[in-house]
Amino acid sequence: RPARAVQLTHRLTMVVGKGTASFGKRHNKTHTLCRRCGRVTYHIQKSTCGACGYPSAHLRSYNWATKAQRRRTTGTGRCRYIKTLPRRFKNGFREGGVAKSQKKRAA
């Protein structure tokens, strides 16, 4: 359906519609970078992020969006702390000691 043009005067026409003609008038930014998730989803007037829910303490997630939960769940990042846990658990979470000499054990 083509956009309707409303005749205001004999020269000036105003475009009514959401199509190609109205895209040239869009120059205001509603969203900017989010400080928490880094995506361009932080709504400036609402001052909330549409992706992570910042400044809310809890991360935005809904059960109806199963794929979105899968994308940002535990294990999708570096897991700097979690990846060392199995090895440390195996050794009883020991810290700060000096390892026993391998030469004395072999003899």
C-alpha positions in Angstrom: 0.0 0.0 0.0 1.6 3.3 -1.0 2.2 6.1 1.4 -0.5 8.8 1.3 0.7 12.3 0.4 -1.4 15.1 2.0 -1.5 18.3 -0.1 -0.8 21.2 2.2 -0.1 23.9 -0.3 0.5 23.9 -4.0 4.3 23.2 -3.4 4.7 21.6 0.1 3.6 18.0 0.5 3.7 16.1 3.9 4.3 12.4 3.7 2.0 10.3 5.9 3.2 6.7 6.4 6.0 4.6 7.7 7.6 3.7 4.3 10.6 4.9 2.3 9.7 8.6 2.3 9.6 8.8 6.1 13.0 7.1 6.6 14.8 10.3 5.7 13.3 12.1 8.6 14.7 9.6 11.2 17.7 11.1 12.8 17.2 10.9 16.6 18.7 8.0 18.5 16.5 6.2 21.0 19.1 3.7 22.0 22.8 4.0 22.8 25.5 1.7 24.2 24.7 -0.2 27.4 27.4 -0.1 30.1 26.7 -3.6 31.2 26.2 -5.7 28.1 27.8 -3.4 25.5 24.9 -3.6 23.0 23.2 -0.6 21.5 20.0 -1.3 23.5 20.1 1.2 26.3 17.0 3.4 25.9 17.9 7.0 26.6 14.6 8.3 27.8 13.6 5.2 29.8 17.2 4.8 31.0 16.9 1.1 30.9 18.6 -1.5 28.7 16.3 -3.6 26.5 18.7 -6.5 26.4 20.1 -7.0 29.9 17.8 -4.8 32.0 20.5 -2.4 33.3 20.4 -0.7 35.8 18.4 -3.5 37.4 20.5 -5.7 39.6 19.1 -8.9 38.0 20.0 -9.8 34.4 16.9 -9.6 32.1 15.7 -13.0 31.1 12.3 -14.6 30.3 11.3 -18.2 30.2 9.5 -17.7 26.9 12.8 -16.8 25.3 14.6 -20.2 25.7 17.2 -19.5 23.0 18.1 -16.1 24.5 18.8 -17.8 27.8 20.9 -20.4 26.1 23.0 -17.7 24.5 23.9 -15.9 27.7 24.0 -18.7 30.3 27.0 -20.0 32.3 29.6 -21.5 29.9 29.2 -19.1 27.1 32.0 -16.8 28.3 35.5 -17.3 29.6 34.5 -18.9 32.9 37.7 -17.7 34.5 36.8 -19.0 38.0 34.7 -22.0 37.1 37.2 -23.6 34.7 39.8 -24.2 37.5 37.2 -25.7 40.0 37.4 -29.4 39.1 41.2 -29.5 39.4 41.2 -27.6 42.7 38.4 -29.8 44.0 40.4 -32.9 43.1 43.4 -31.6 45.2 41.2 -30.6 48.2 41.4 -26.8 47.5 45.0 -26.6 48.9 46.7 -23.3 48.7 50.0 -21.7 49.5 52.0 -24.9 50.1 55.2 -26.0 48.5 55.1 -29.0 46.2 57.0 -32.1 47.4 60.2 -32.8 45.5 59.8 -35.3 42.7 63.4 -36.5 43.2 62.7 -37.7 46.7 59.6 -39.6 45.6 61.4 -41.5 42.9 64.2 -42.6 45.2 
